[in-house]
Each structure stands twice: as structure tokens, then as C-alpha cells.
Amino acid sequence: MLDNATVNTMNRKIAVIGAGYVGASTAYSLVLKGLAQEVVLIEREDRKEKCIAEVNDIRHGIPFMGSSNVYAGDYSDIKDCALIVVTAGRNRMAGESRLDLANDNINIANNVVNEIKKHYNSGIILVVTNPIDIITKKFTEWLDLPKGMIFGTGCLLDSSRLTSLIADYVGVRSEVVSANVIGEHGDGQIPLWSKVQIAGMPIEEYCSMSSLVYNSGVRIEMETKVINMGSSIIKEKQRTHYGIATCICYLADTILNCRTTIASVSGVISGEYGINDIALSLPSVINANGIERVLSYNISDFEYERLKKTAELIKDFMKTCS
């Protein structure tokens, strides 16, 4: 375990590792939200000029929209962070699944971890690099921080996408919809339909009251859209970055401002639902110390069987990774 691993929210400093579209969009979003006093964007040496250009572009708007000190730095600047966001990795191409990125991004993640080890002294580590569940497990193994201090954005974005689809379908604002997706951030994701609520009312009851069709066909159509949403965006614009940047800001707000929340994020599972030694998304209580605990909901038998199947597939896949 790394010596003196702590959480330091007093300095309100965030490091973003990786200045690609996701990293730069994240830094920009953090500055607009004014969540941190310092936002440092870190890139490898051969991409340093690109990193500086991204920072300069962000800084031009600061006098009008934000007050954070944003700058291009190196790994020594991760010292005294409250939060370290890892976005470094190869992007998913059209036609690829997130798992297709595994070996390339494991190698990149290993290099990132080796640099982090040289300078780390505090902070939650938030993994964004895909495949998130695989990389989160590797980070947890390699860094050996106290439980809960390393986790991935996981199915938070998928949950947000499902929430938006449900809100549109039933004709309400997304704020009154409660919906979670668990499992893999990928094809093995499972919407918890048994727990979806509209304004505190079970979705089946709400749809019946509103004369809306709610059956397996409606659910499957929404599930399919959520699974394919990332691929469809990549097909048209070659990348996704705004949605995940928003999710990162939501988690950063939780950590820096000590706002306890519940979100479906990826962490190494230790016995919940009979699953061990892999990272998957489950609804988790998150606060300034990271994941405080994982919630074991009373889910349906069908959802449980799907989760077990996803866990087995991820565990088998992990054996093939370098």
C-alpha cells in the first residue's frame, strides 16, 4: 500500500491525466463549474505542446466564466490533490467494443501508474479510461490504496442515458426519474427496471396511471438504445466526451464538496451478490473518501442472473488480458 495515502479536500486541487478530448473537456467543465482552486492537465512529453494549447484555450474564457487556476503540468503536480482523474488511453473506434481497447489501454494505464507512484501523496483516483471495469481493477491491484479510494465512472453515464430516455418516454423532467444501470460499462450492462421510479412511484404504476404502454418490448428498446448510444455517437463524430465530462464533474462535486451521493460506479466487488475480485458497477454511496459502501439492493431474479452472467464474462475476459 502506498505510504501516507490520504484524501485532501482542503487544497481543492484536481489533476486530469490525459489531454485528449475527454481530458480537455473535463478540465474545461471543471473550470466552468468552479469546483477546484487548481486544475492541472497532464500529458506525456511528446504531447506536451498539445496540452499547453488546450490549457491556453480554456484560460481565455476564465475572466468571464470561472476562477480556477488551470495549467499544463507533469506528474509531480499530482501532489496534494483531492482528486486525480485518469483519462489517458486509446479512443474507441467505430465498430469497436470497449473491451477491444483492453490490451492497449492496460499498457498505457501501467505507464500512468508507474508515474503516479513516484509522486502520489493524497487524493481519490477516478478511472475514466475504457474498458473502465478492467482498468479500474488493474489500478486497484497496482496502487493498493485503502478500499474505496480508487473507482471508475462505470455505468454512471449509462444510467444518465437511461434516465433521459425514460423521462422523454413518460413526458417528465429527468430530475424526477430515478434509474440505475449496473454491471459492465459496455454490452454487459443491466438496467435495474425493478427499481426505476418516476416521482417516487414505480414506473409500471406510473405508466399504468398515465395510460402508457410499459412492457418488455418498451424496456428492450430502451436498453438497446443505451447500449448502442456511444457507438452511434462515435460513428457520426468519431468520439464521445461531453457526456462523460459532465459525469466526472458530478463526482468531483461530490468529493470536493463532501456531498454524499449514490451512483452506479465501478469498483472492485467484495462479496456483493456473491461476486468477488472483479470491478463492476453497482449503486454505491460516494463521499469525500471515495466509495464508502456498496449497496446490495433486493433486485429481481432476472436481474441477478444477468449480473452473474456479466461477472463471469468479465472474469473470463480478464484472464486473456496482458
GILIN-V181548 format. One record per helix or strand. SS is the DSSP state (~ for helix, > for strand). FROM is the first residue (numbers start at 0). TO is the last residue. Records with the same first field share a line. If there is no record, write none. Layout:
# GILIN-V181548
SS->FROM-TO  FROM-TO
This chain:
# GILIN-V181548
>->12-16  37-41  68-72  82-85  123-126  149-151  176-177  180-182  188-190  196-197  200-201  260-269  275-286  289-293
~->20-32  44-58  61-64  74-77  97-118  131-142  155-169  173-175  192-194  202-208  215-236  241-255  271-273  300-317
